[in-house]
Amino acid sequence: MTESIHSEISVSDFIKSSYIRVRKFIEDTLDSLEIDEAESVSKFSKGGYNITVYSRNKPSDEAIDQTNKAVNQLMNNLSID
């Protein structure tokens, strides 16, 4: 029983640390992009995620949905080995 609880805690800690690593990677990648040419900054909250888009034009709803799906797929594909 005790081993089971420790295993659950270990898995939970691993998931949290994996999420933090992926989020940090995404933030670092986005921070490194040049956004000087962006004429508009659009912020959205969709599916539990906050999305910031730097663009010359306001993004379409389809583009926002595709971004949301890609982020969801990335988060769902995190493997626990």
HTML snippet that shows the backbone in 3Dmol.js (N, CA, C, O; Angstrom):
<script src="https://3Dmol.org/build/3Dmol-min.js"></script>
<div id="view" style="width:600px;height:400px;position:relative"></div>
<script>
const pdb = `
ATOM      1  N   MET A   1       0.831  -1.197   0.000  1.00  0.00           N
ATOM      2  CA  MET A   1       0.000   0.000   0.000  1.00  0.00           C
ATOM      3  C   MET A   1       0.869   1.251   0.000  1.00  0.00           C
ATOM      4  O   MET A   1       0.635   2.185  -0.767  1.00  0.00           O
ATOM      5  N   THR A   2       1.878   1.256   0.874  1.00  0.00           N
ATOM      6  CA  THR A   2       2.769   2.416   0.958  1.00  0.00           C
ATOM      7  C   THR A   2       3.517   2.614  -0.350  1.00  0.00           C
ATOM      8  O   THR A   2       3.707   3.748  -0.791  1.00  0.00           O
ATOM      9  N   GLU A   3       3.950   1.501  -0.986  1.00  0.00           N
ATOM     10  CA  GLU A   3       4.649   1.598  -2.264  1.00  0.00           C
ATOM     11  C   GLU A   3       3.753   2.208  -3.326  1.00  0.00           C
ATOM     12  O   GLU A   3       4.210   2.998  -4.151  1.00  0.00           O
ATOM     13  N   SER A   4       2.484   1.846  -3.306  1.00  0.00           N
ATOM     14  CA  SER A   4       1.525   2.387  -4.267  1.00  0.00           C
ATOM     15  C   SER A   4       1.381   3.894  -4.107  1.00  0.00           C
ATOM     16  O   SER A   4       1.348   4.623  -5.098  1.00  0.00           O
ATOM     17  N   ILE A   5       1.298   4.358  -2.887  1.00  0.00           N
ATOM     18  CA  ILE A   5       1.170   5.800  -2.628  1.00  0.00           C
ATOM     19  C   ILE A   5       2.426   6.522  -3.091  1.00  0.00           C
ATOM     20  O   ILE A   5       2.340   7.582  -3.711  1.00  0.00           O
ATOM     21  N   HIS A   6       3.594   5.955  -2.796  1.00  0.00           N
ATOM     22  CA  HIS A   6       4.850   6.574  -3.228  1.00  0.00           C
ATOM     23  C   HIS A   6       4.952   6.593  -4.751  1.00  0.00           C
ATOM     24  O   HIS A   6       5.467   7.551  -5.327  1.00  0.00           O
ATOM     25  N   SER A   7       4.463   5.536  -5.406  1.00  0.00           N
ATOM     26  CA  SER A   7       4.475   5.488  -6.869  1.00  0.00           C
ATOM     27  C   SER A   7       3.590   6.576  -7.443  1.00  0.00           C
ATOM     28  O   SER A   7       3.970   7.248  -8.402  1.00  0.00           O
ATOM     29  N   GLU A   8       2.402   6.757  -6.860  1.00  0.00           N
ATOM     30  CA  GLU A   8       1.495   7.802  -7.327  1.00  0.00           C
ATOM     31  C   GLU A   8       2.114   9.178  -7.153  1.00  0.00           C
ATOM     32  O   GLU A   8       1.989  10.029  -8.034  1.00  0.00           O
ATOM     33  N   ILE A   9       2.773   9.404  -6.037  1.00  0.00           N
ATOM     34  CA  ILE A   9       3.423  10.694  -5.794  1.00  0.00           C
ATOM     35  C   ILE A   9       4.543  10.904  -6.800  1.00  0.00           C
ATOM     36  O   ILE A   9       4.702  12.006  -7.325  1.00  0.00           O
ATOM     37  N   SER A  10       5.322   9.864  -7.074  1.00  0.00           N
ATOM     38  CA  SER A  10       6.417   9.966  -8.038  1.00  0.00           C
ATOM     39  C   SER A  10       5.891  10.287  -9.432  1.00  0.00           C
ATOM     40  O   SER A  10       6.441  11.142 -10.126  1.00  0.00           O
ATOM     41  N   VAL A  11       4.833   9.605  -9.837  1.00  0.00           N
ATOM     42  CA  VAL A  11       4.238   9.861 -11.151  1.00  0.00           C
ATOM     43  C   VAL A  11       3.696  11.278 -11.209  1.00  0.00           C
ATOM     44  O   VAL A  11       3.896  11.976 -12.203  1.00  0.00           O
ATOM     45  N   SER A  12       3.024  11.708 -10.173  1.00  0.00           N
ATOM     46  CA  SER A  12       2.482  13.064 -10.125  1.00  0.00           C
ATOM     47  C   SER A  12       3.598  14.099 -10.218  1.00  0.00           C
ATOM     48  O   SER A  12       3.477  15.077 -10.956  1.00  0.00           O
ATOM     49  N   ASP A  13       4.677  13.890  -9.480  1.00  0.00           N
ATOM     50  CA  ASP A  13       5.821  14.806  -9.536  1.00  0.00           C
ATOM     51  C   ASP A  13       6.447  14.814 -10.921  1.00  0.00           C
ATOM     52  O   ASP A  13       6.842  15.868 -11.420  1.00  0.00           O
ATOM     53  N   PHE A  14       6.542  13.633 -11.550  1.00  0.00           N
ATOM     54  CA  PHE A  14       7.112  13.543 -12.886  1.00  0.00           C
ATOM     55  C   PHE A  14       6.262  14.305 -13.897  1.00  0.00           C
ATOM     56  O   PHE A  14       6.790  15.027 -14.742  1.00  0.00           O
ATOM     57  N   ILE A  15       4.943  14.141 -13.808  1.00  0.00           N
ATOM     58  CA  ILE A  15       4.040  14.850 -14.720  1.00  0.00           C
ATOM     59  C   ILE A  15       4.185  16.353 -14.535  1.00  0.00           C
ATOM     60  O   ILE A  15       4.265  17.094 -15.514  1.00  0.00           O
ATOM     61  N   LYS A  16       4.218  16.805 -13.291  1.00  0.00           N
ATOM     62  CA  LYS A  16       4.374  18.237 -13.031  1.00  0.00           C
ATOM     63  C   LYS A  16       5.693  18.756 -13.578  1.00  0.00           C
ATOM     64  O   LYS A  16       5.725  19.810 -14.211  1.00  0.00           O
ATOM     65  N   SER A  17       6.777  18.036 -13.345  1.00  0.00           N
ATOM     66  CA  SER A  17       8.079  18.506 -13.824  1.00  0.00           C
ATOM     67  C   SER A  17       8.140  18.473 -15.347  1.00  0.00           C
ATOM     68  O   SER A  17       8.757  19.349 -15.954  1.00  0.00           O
ATOM     69  N   SER A  18       7.512  17.478 -15.979  1.00  0.00           N
ATOM     70  CA  SER A  18       7.470  17.422 -17.445  1.00  0.00           C
ATOM     71  C   SER A  18       6.693  18.599 -18.001  1.00  0.00           C
ATOM     72  O   SER A  18       7.115  19.230 -18.970  1.00  0.00           O
ATOM     73  N   TYR A  19       5.563  18.891 -17.389  1.00  0.00           N
ATOM     74  CA  TYR A  19       4.749  20.025 -17.821  1.00  0.00           C
ATOM     75  C   TYR A  19       5.547  21.319 -17.693  1.00  0.00           C
ATOM     76  O   TYR A  19       5.527  22.156 -18.596  1.00  0.00           O
ATOM     77  N   ILE A  20       6.242  21.481 -16.580  1.00  0.00           N
ATOM     78  CA  ILE A  20       7.026  22.700 -16.360  1.00  0.00           C
ATOM     79  C   ILE A  20       8.135  22.811 -17.405  1.00  0.00           C
ATOM     80  O   ILE A  20       8.382  23.895 -17.932  1.00  0.00           O
ATOM     81  N   ARG A  21       8.807  21.691 -17.710  1.00  0.00           N
ATOM     82  CA  ARG A  21       9.874  21.722 -18.719  1.00  0.00           C
ATOM     83  C   ARG A  21       9.321  22.097 -20.090  1.00  0.00           C
ATOM     84  O   ARG A  21       9.912  22.919 -20.790  1.00  0.00           O
ATOM     85  N   VAL A  22       8.188  21.500 -20.483  1.00  0.00           N
ATOM     86  CA  VAL A  22       7.595  21.802 -21.789  1.00  0.00           C
ATOM     87  C   VAL A  22       7.144  23.255 -21.841  1.00  0.00           C
ATOM     88  O   VAL A  22       7.382  23.946 -22.832  1.00  0.00           O
ATOM     89  N   ARG A  23       6.499  23.718 -20.787  1.00  0.00           N
ATOM     90  CA  ARG A  23       6.036  25.107 -20.750  1.00  0.00           C
ATOM     91  C   ARG A  23       7.213  26.079 -20.838  1.00  0.00           C
ATOM     92  O   ARG A  23       7.137  27.078 -21.553  1.00  0.00           O
ATOM     93  N   LYS A  24       8.298  25.793 -20.117  1.00  0.00           N
ATOM     94  CA  LYS A  24       9.492  26.644 -20.147  1.00  0.00           C
ATOM     95  C   LYS A  24      10.088  26.663 -21.546  1.00  0.00           C
ATOM     96  O   LYS A  24      10.496  27.716 -22.037  1.00  0.00           O
ATOM     97  N   PHE A  25      10.141  25.489 -22.195  1.00  0.00           N
ATOM     98  CA  PHE A  25      10.659  25.409 -23.555  1.00  0.00           C
ATOM     99  C   PHE A  25       9.826  26.268 -24.502  1.00  0.00           C
ATOM    100  O   PHE A  25      10.373  27.017 -25.310  1.00  0.00           O
ATOM    101  N   ILE A  26       8.502  26.158 -24.400  1.00  0.00           N
ATOM    102  CA  ILE A  26       7.618  26.942 -25.267  1.00  0.00           C
ATOM    103  C   ILE A  26       7.791  28.428 -24.993  1.00  0.00           C
ATOM    104  O   ILE A  26       7.878  29.222 -25.930  1.00  0.00           O
ATOM    105  N   GLU A  27       7.842  28.814 -23.726  1.00  0.00           N
ATOM    106  CA  GLU A  27       8.024  30.226 -23.382  1.00  0.00           C
ATOM    107  C   GLU A  27       9.356  30.747 -23.897  1.00  0.00           C
ATOM    108  O   GLU A  27       9.414  31.848 -24.446  1.00  0.00           O
ATOM    109  N   ASP A  28      10.435  29.974 -23.731  1.00  0.00           N
ATOM    110  CA  ASP A  28      11.750  30.391 -24.224  1.00  0.00           C
ATOM    111  C   ASP A  28      11.752  30.531 -25.738  1.00  0.00           C
ATOM    112  O   ASP A  28      12.341  31.463 -26.286  1.00  0.00           O
ATOM    113  N   THR A  29      11.086  29.591 -26.412  1.00  0.00           N
ATOM    114  CA  THR A  29      11.014  29.653 -27.868  1.00  0.00           C
ATOM    115  C   THR A  29      10.256  30.892 -28.317  1.00  0.00           C
ATOM    116  O   THR A  29      10.699  31.602 -29.220  1.00  0.00           O
ATOM    117  N   LEU A  30       9.123  31.152 -27.694  1.00  0.00           N
ATOM    118  CA  LEU A  30       8.337  32.324 -28.067  1.00  0.00           C
ATOM    119  C   LEU A  30       9.073  33.614 -27.736  1.00  0.00           C
ATOM    120  O   LEU A  30       8.991  34.585 -28.488  1.00  0.00           O
ATOM    121  N   ASP A  31       9.790  33.632 -26.618  1.00  0.00           N
ATOM    122  CA  ASP A  31      10.547  34.824 -26.243  1.00  0.00           C
ATOM    123  C   ASP A  31      11.680  35.109 -27.216  1.00  0.00           C
ATOM    124  O   ASP A  31      12.084  36.261 -27.378  1.00  0.00           O
ATOM    125  N   SER A  32      12.198  34.063 -27.867  1.00  0.00           N
ATOM    126  CA  SER A  32      13.322  34.258 -28.779  1.00  0.00           C
ATOM    127  C   SER A  32      12.882  34.719 -30.168  1.00  0.00           C
ATOM    128  O   SER A  32      13.718  35.121 -30.977  1.00  0.00           O
ATOM    129  N   LEU A  33      11.597  34.666 -30.448  1.00  0.00           N
ATOM    130  CA  LEU A  33      11.106  35.093 -31.756  1.00  0.00           C
ATOM    131  C   LEU A  33      11.169  36.605 -31.884  1.00  0.00           C
ATOM    132  O   LEU A  33      10.955  37.340 -30.920  1.00  0.00           O
ATOM    133  N   GLU A  34      11.466  37.046 -33.091  1.00  0.00           N
ATOM    134  CA  GLU A  34      11.458  38.484 -33.327  1.00  0.00           C
ATOM    135  C   GLU A  34      10.014  38.922 -33.546  1.00  0.00           C
ATOM    136  O   GLU A  34       9.324  38.396 -34.419  1.00  0.00           O
ATOM    137  N   ILE A  35       9.570  39.872 -32.760  1.00  0.00           N
ATOM    138  CA  ILE A  35       8.187  40.331 -32.887  1.00  0.00           C
ATOM    139  C   ILE A  35       8.134  41.818 -33.213  1.00  0.00           C
ATOM    140  O   ILE A  35       7.081  42.445 -33.103  1.00  0.00           O
ATOM    141  N   ASP A  36       9.285  42.388 -33.620  1.00  0.00           N
ATOM    142  CA  ASP A  36       9.320  43.811 -33.929  1.00  0.00           C
ATOM    143  C   ASP A  36       8.395  44.176 -35.080  1.00  0.00           C
ATOM    144  O   ASP A  36       7.866  45.286 -35.130  1.00  0.00           O
ATOM    145  N   GLU A  37       8.198  43.233 -36.014  1.00  0.00           N
ATOM    146  CA  GLU A  37       7.386  43.523 -37.184  1.00  0.00           C
ATOM    147  C   GLU A  37       5.890  43.370 -36.927  1.00  0.00           C
ATOM    148  O   GLU A  37       5.080  43.722 -37.785  1.00  0.00           O
ATOM    149  N   ALA A  38       5.524  42.870 -35.800  1.00  0.00           N
ATOM    150  CA  ALA A  38       4.109  42.657 -35.505  1.00  0.00           C
ATOM    151  C   ALA A  38       3.403  43.992 -35.348  1.00  0.00           C
ATOM    152  O   ALA A  38       3.860  44.884 -34.634  1.00  0.00           O
ATOM    153  N   GLU A  39       2.289  44.099 -36.028  1.00  0.00           N
ATOM    154  CA  GLU A  39       1.504  45.322 -35.942  1.00  0.00           C
ATOM    155  C   GLU A  39       0.401  45.209 -34.908  1.00  0.00           C
ATOM    156  O   GLU A  39      -0.119  46.217 -34.429  1.00  0.00           O
ATOM    157  N   SER A  40       0.048  43.987 -34.566  1.00  0.00           N
ATOM    158  CA  SER A  40      -1.006  43.822 -33.570  1.00  0.00           C
ATOM    159  C   SER A  40      -0.691  42.646 -32.657  1.00  0.00           C
ATOM    160  O   SER A  40      -0.057  41.671 -33.060  1.00  0.00           O
ATOM    161  N   VAL A  41      -1.142  42.765 -31.442  1.00  0.00           N
ATOM    162  CA  VAL A  41      -0.998  41.697 -30.464  1.00  0.00           C
ATOM    163  C   VAL A  41      -2.405  41.310 -30.038  1.00  0.00           C
ATOM    164  O   VAL A  41      -3.158  42.136 -29.523  1.00  0.00           O
ATOM    165  N   SER A  42      -2.750  40.057 -30.257  1.00  0.00           N
ATOM    166  CA  SER A  42      -4.080  39.568 -29.900  1.00  0.00           C
ATOM    167  C   SER A  42      -3.931  38.523 -28.812  1.00  0.00           C
ATOM    168  O   SER A  42      -3.108  37.615 -28.921  1.00  0.00           O
ATOM    169  N   LYS A  43      -4.726  38.652 -27.767  1.00  0.00           N
ATOM    170  CA  LYS A  43      -4.688  37.693 -26.661  1.00  0.00           C
ATOM    171  C   LYS A  43      -6.040  37.008 -26.554  1.00  0.00           C
ATOM    172  O   LYS A  43      -7.088  37.654 -26.574  1.00  0.00           O
ATOM    173  N   PHE A  44      -5.994  35.680 -26.440  1.00  0.00           N
ATOM    174  CA  PHE A  44      -7.204  34.884 -26.370  1.00  0.00           C
ATOM    175  C   PHE A  44      -7.071  33.855 -25.264  1.00  0.00           C
ATOM    176  O   PHE A  44      -5.965  33.461 -24.894  1.00  0.00           O
ATOM    177  N   SER A  45      -8.197  33.429 -24.746  1.00  0.00           N
ATOM    178  CA  SER A  45      -8.221  32.303 -23.817  1.00  0.00           C
ATOM    179  C   SER A  45      -9.128  31.262 -24.448  1.00  0.00           C
ATOM    180  O   SER A  45     -10.312  31.513 -24.672  1.00  0.00           O
ATOM    181  N   LYS A  46      -8.570  30.095 -24.732  1.00  0.00           N
ATOM    182  CA  LYS A  46      -9.329  29.081 -25.444  1.00  0.00           C
ATOM    183  C   LYS A  46      -8.985  27.711 -24.875  1.00  0.00           C
ATOM    184  O   LYS A  46      -7.810  27.353 -24.800  1.00  0.00           O
ATOM    185  N   GLY A  47      -9.959  26.963 -24.487  1.00  0.00           N
ATOM    186  CA  GLY A  47      -9.735  25.606 -24.010  1.00  0.00           C
ATOM    187  C   GLY A  47      -8.813  25.518 -22.808  1.00  0.00           C
ATOM    188  O   GLY A  47      -8.086  24.537 -22.652  1.00  0.00           O
ATOM    189  N   GLY A  48      -8.837  26.524 -21.965  1.00  0.00           N
ATOM    190  CA  GLY A  48      -7.993  26.504 -20.777  1.00  0.00           C
ATOM    191  C   GLY A  48      -6.594  27.032 -20.997  1.00  0.00           C
ATOM    192  O   GLY A  48      -5.792  27.059 -20.064  1.00  0.00           O
ATOM    193  N   TYR A  49      -6.277  27.460 -22.231  1.00  0.00           N
ATOM    194  CA  TYR A  49      -4.959  27.999 -22.532  1.00  0.00           C
ATOM    195  C   TYR A  49      -5.072  29.471 -22.882  1.00  0.00           C
ATOM    196  O   TYR A  49      -6.044  29.900 -23.505  1.00  0.00           O
ATOM    197  N   ASN A  50      -4.079  30.236 -22.479  1.00  0.00           N
ATOM    198  CA  ASN A  50      -3.990  31.626 -22.897  1.00  0.00           C
ATOM    199  C   ASN A  50      -3.085  31.674 -24.117  1.00  0.00           C
ATOM    200  O   ASN A  50      -1.956  31.184 -24.080  1.00  0.00           O
ATOM    201  N   ILE A  51      -3.580  32.262 -25.192  1.00  0.00           N
ATOM    202  CA  ILE A  51      -2.835  32.321 -26.446  1.00  0.00           C
ATOM    203  C   ILE A  51      -2.569  33.782 -26.777  1.00  0.00           C
ATOM    204  O   ILE A  51      -3.491  34.597 -26.798  1.00  0.00           O
ATOM    205  N   THR A  52      -1.311  34.111 -27.035  1.00  0.00           N
ATOM    206  CA  THR A  52      -0.939  35.447 -27.471  1.00  0.00           C
ATOM    207  C   THR A  52      -0.415  35.331 -28.891  1.00  0.00           C
ATOM    208  O   THR A  52       0.486  34.538 -29.162  1.00  0.00           O
ATOM    209  N   VAL A  53      -0.976  36.120 -29.797  1.00  0.00           N
ATOM    210  CA  VAL A  53      -0.587  36.068 -31.200  1.00  0.00           C
ATOM    211  C   VAL A  53      -0.048  37.427 -31.609  1.00  0.00           C
ATOM    212  O   VAL A  53      -0.715  38.450 -31.454  1.00  0.00           O
ATOM    213  N   TYR A  54       1.176  37.420 -32.137  1.00  0.00           N
ATOM    214  CA  TYR A  54       1.778  38.632 -32.683  1.00  0.00           C
ATOM    215  C   TYR A  54       1.653  38.525 -34.195  1.00  0.00           C
ATOM    216  O   TYR A  54       2.151  37.572 -34.793  1.00  0.00           O
ATOM    217  N   SER A  55       0.993  39.491 -34.813  1.00  0.00           N
ATOM    218  CA  SER A  55       0.761  39.364 -36.245  1.00  0.00           C
ATOM    219  C   SER A  55       0.548  40.719 -36.890  1.00  0.00           C
ATOM    220  O   SER A  55       0.413  41.744 -36.222  1.00  0.00           O
ATOM    221  N   ARG A  56       0.524  40.686 -38.204  1.00  0.00           N
ATOM    222  CA  ARG A  56       0.200  41.895 -38.960  1.00  0.00           C
ATOM    223  C   ARG A  56      -1.318  42.063 -39.035  1.00  0.00           C
ATOM    224  O   ARG A  56      -1.829  43.173 -39.187  1.00  0.00           O
ATOM    225  N   ASN A  57      -2.013  40.956 -38.927  1.00  0.00           N
ATOM    226  CA  ASN A  57      -3.476  40.962 -38.970  1.00  0.00           C
ATOM    227  C   ASN A  57      -4.007  40.156 -37.798  1.00  0.00           C
ATOM    228  O   ASN A  57      -3.308  39.312 -37.237  1.00  0.00           O
ATOM    229  N   LYS A  58      -5.247  40.426 -37.439  1.00  0.00           N
ATOM    230  CA  LYS A  58      -5.875  39.638 -36.373  1.00  0.00           C
ATOM    231  C   LYS A  58      -6.059  38.205 -36.873  1.00  0.00           C
ATOM    232  O   LYS A  58      -6.549  38.002 -37.983  1.00  0.00           O
ATOM    233  N   PRO A  59      -5.674  37.208 -36.067  1.00  0.00           N
ATOM    234  CA  PRO A  59      -5.809  35.818 -36.513  1.00  0.00           C
ATOM    235  C   PRO A  59      -7.274  35.402 -36.628  1.00  0.00           C
ATOM    236  O   PRO A  59      -8.139  35.890 -35.900  1.00  0.00           O
ATOM    237  N   SER A  60      -7.525  34.495 -37.554  1.00  0.00           N
ATOM    238  CA  SER A  60      -8.885  33.996 -37.737  1.00  0.00           C
ATOM    239  C   SER A  60      -9.227  33.021 -36.617  1.00  0.00           C
ATOM    240  O   SER A  60      -8.347  32.506 -35.928  1.00  0.00           O
ATOM    241  N   ASP A  61     -10.512  32.781 -36.453  1.00  0.00           N
ATOM    242  CA  ASP A  61     -10.952  31.798 -35.459  1.00  0.00           C
ATOM    243  C   ASP A  61     -10.386  30.415 -35.782  1.00  0.00           C
ATOM    244  O   ASP A  61     -10.057  29.642 -34.883  1.00  0.00           O
ATOM    245  N   GLU A  62     -10.276  30.115 -37.080  1.00  0.00           N
ATOM    246  CA  GLU A  62      -9.722  28.821 -37.490  1.00  0.00           C
ATOM    247  C   GLU A  62      -8.254  28.697 -37.067  1.00  0.00           C
ATOM    248  O   GLU A  62      -7.830  27.641 -36.598  1.00  0.00           O
ATOM    249  N   ALA A  63      -7.486  29.770 -37.230  1.00  0.00           N
ATOM    250  CA  ALA A  63      -6.076  29.744 -36.822  1.00  0.00           C
ATOM    251  C   ALA A  63      -5.950  29.548 -35.316  1.00  0.00           C
ATOM    252  O   ALA A  63      -5.072  28.820 -34.853  1.00  0.00           O
ATOM    253  N   ILE A  64      -6.816  30.189 -34.562  1.00  0.00           N
ATOM    254  CA  ILE A  64      -6.797  30.041 -33.104  1.00  0.00           C
ATOM    255  C   ILE A  64      -7.151  28.611 -32.723  1.00  0.00           C
ATOM    256  O   ILE A  64      -6.515  28.030 -31.843  1.00  0.00           O
ATOM    257  N   ASP A  65      -8.166  28.033 -33.379  1.00  0.00           N
ATOM    258  CA  ASP A  65      -8.557  26.650 -33.103  1.00  0.00           C
ATOM    259  C   ASP A  65      -7.424  25.676 -33.439  1.00  0.00           C
ATOM    260  O   ASP A  65      -7.172  24.731 -32.691  1.00  0.00           O
ATOM    261  N   GLN A  66      -6.740  25.911 -34.571  1.00  0.00           N
ATOM    262  CA  GLN A  66      -5.628  25.036 -34.954  1.00  0.00           C
ATOM    263  C   GLN A  66      -4.495  25.123 -33.941  1.00  0.00           C
ATOM    264  O   GLN A  66      -3.885  24.110 -33.597  1.00  0.00           O
ATOM    265  N   THR A  67      -4.213  26.329 -33.464  1.00  0.00           N
ATOM    266  CA  THR A  67      -3.169  26.501 -32.450  1.00  0.00           C
ATOM    267  C   THR A  67      -3.554  25.773 -31.177  1.00  0.00           C
ATOM    268  O   THR A  67      -2.731  25.084 -30.574  1.00  0.00           O
ATOM    269  N   ASN A  68      -4.805  25.925 -30.767  1.00  0.00           N
ATOM    270  CA  ASN A  68      -5.282  25.262 -29.553  1.00  0.00           C
ATOM    271  C   ASN A  68      -5.185  23.745 -29.686  1.00  0.00           C
ATOM    272  O   ASN A  68      -4.764  23.066 -28.750  1.00  0.00           O
ATOM    273  N   LYS A  69      -5.574  23.209 -30.849  1.00  0.00           N
ATOM    274  CA  LYS A  69      -5.503  21.762 -31.066  1.00  0.00           C
ATOM    275  C   LYS A  69      -4.058  21.275 -31.036  1.00  0.00           C
ATOM    276  O   LYS A  69      -3.768  20.211 -30.489  1.00  0.00           O
ATOM    277  N   ALA A  70      -3.149  22.057 -31.627  1.00  0.00           N
ATOM    278  CA  ALA A  70      -1.735  21.662 -31.638  1.00  0.00           C
ATOM    279  C   ALA A  70      -1.160  21.639 -30.226  1.00  0.00           C
ATOM    280  O   ALA A  70      -0.403  20.732 -29.880  1.00  0.00           O
ATOM    281  N   VAL A  71      -1.511  22.622 -29.415  1.00  0.00           N
ATOM    282  CA  VAL A  71      -1.028  22.660 -28.029  1.00  0.00           C
ATOM    283  C   VAL A  71      -1.617  21.497 -27.240  1.00  0.00           C
ATOM    284  O   VAL A  71      -0.907  20.838 -26.481  1.00  0.00           O
ATOM    285  N   ASN A  72      -2.913  21.242 -27.416  1.00  0.00           N
ATOM    286  CA  ASN A  72      -3.544  20.109 -26.721  1.00  0.00           C
ATOM    287  C   ASN A  72      -2.889  18.790 -27.116  1.00  0.00           C
ATOM    288  O   ASN A  72      -2.638  17.937 -26.265  1.00  0.00           O
ATOM    289  N   GLN A  73      -2.611  18.624 -28.418  1.00  0.00           N
ATOM    290  CA  GLN A  73      -1.980  17.397 -28.889  1.00  0.00           C
ATOM    291  C   GLN A  73      -0.582  17.251 -28.292  1.00  0.00           C
ATOM    292  O   GLN A  73      -0.196  16.159 -27.877  1.00  0.00           O
ATOM    293  N   LEU A  74       0.171  18.339 -28.247  1.00  0.00           N
ATOM    294  CA  LEU A  74       1.502  18.300 -27.649  1.00  0.00           C
ATOM    295  C   LEU A  74       1.434  17.873 -26.191  1.00  0.00           C
ATOM    296  O   LEU A  74       2.203  17.018 -25.753  1.00  0.00           O
ATOM    297  N   MET A  75       0.518  18.466 -25.444  1.00  0.00           N
ATOM    298  CA  MET A  75       0.403  18.139 -24.022  1.00  0.00           C
ATOM    299  C   MET A  75      -0.082  16.699 -23.820  1.00  0.00           C
ATOM    300  O   MET A  75       0.342  16.030 -22.878  1.00  0.00           O
ATOM    301  N   ASN A  76      -0.970  16.220 -24.703  1.00  0.00           N
ATOM    302  CA  ASN A  76      -1.479  14.849 -24.582  1.00  0.00           C
ATOM    303  C   ASN A  76      -0.431  13.808 -24.966  1.00  0.00           C
ATOM    304  O   ASN A  76      -0.495  12.664 -24.516  1.00  0.00           O
ATOM    305  N   ASN A  77       0.534  14.205 -25.797  1.00  0.00           N
ATOM    306  CA  ASN A  77       1.550  13.264 -26.264  1.00  0.00           C
ATOM    307  C   ASN A  77       2.757  13.174 -25.343  1.00  0.00           C
ATOM    308  O   ASN A  77       3.696  12.432 -25.632  1.00  0.00           O
ATOM    309  N   LEU A  78       2.752  13.914 -24.242  1.00  0.00           N
ATOM    310  CA  LEU A  78       3.854  13.786 -23.290  1.00  0.00           C
ATOM    311  C   LEU A  78       3.836  12.369 -22.748  1.00  0.00           C
ATOM    312  O   LEU A  78       2.843  11.928 -22.169  1.00  0.00           O
ATOM    313  N   SER A  79       4.919  11.670 -22.934  1.00  0.00           N
ATOM    314  CA  SER A  79       4.942  10.279 -22.474  1.00  0.00           C
ATOM    315  C   SER A  79       5.571  10.191 -21.097  1.00  0.00           C
ATOM    316  O   SER A  79       6.456  10.968 -20.738  1.00  0.00           O
ATOM    317  N   ILE A  80       5.097   9.240 -20.354  1.00  0.00           N
ATOM    318  CA  ILE A  80       5.642   8.969 -19.026  1.00  0.00           C
ATOM    319  C   ILE A  80       6.358   7.632 -19.121  1.00  0.00           C
ATOM    320  O   ILE A  80       5.724   6.580 -19.215  1.00  0.00           O
ATOM    321  N   ASP A  81       7.660   7.682 -19.095  1.00  0.00           N
ATOM    322  CA  ASP A  81       8.456   6.445 -19.196  1.00  0.00           C
ATOM    323  C   ASP A  81       9.055   6.089 -17.868  1.00  0.00           C
ATOM    324  O   ASP A  81       9.755   5.083 -17.756  1.00  0.00           O
TER     325      ASP A  81
END
`;
const viewer = $3Dmol.createViewer("view");
viewer.addModel(pdb, "pdb");
viewer.setStyle({}, {cartoon: {color: "spectrum"}});
viewer.zoomTo();
viewer.render();
</script>
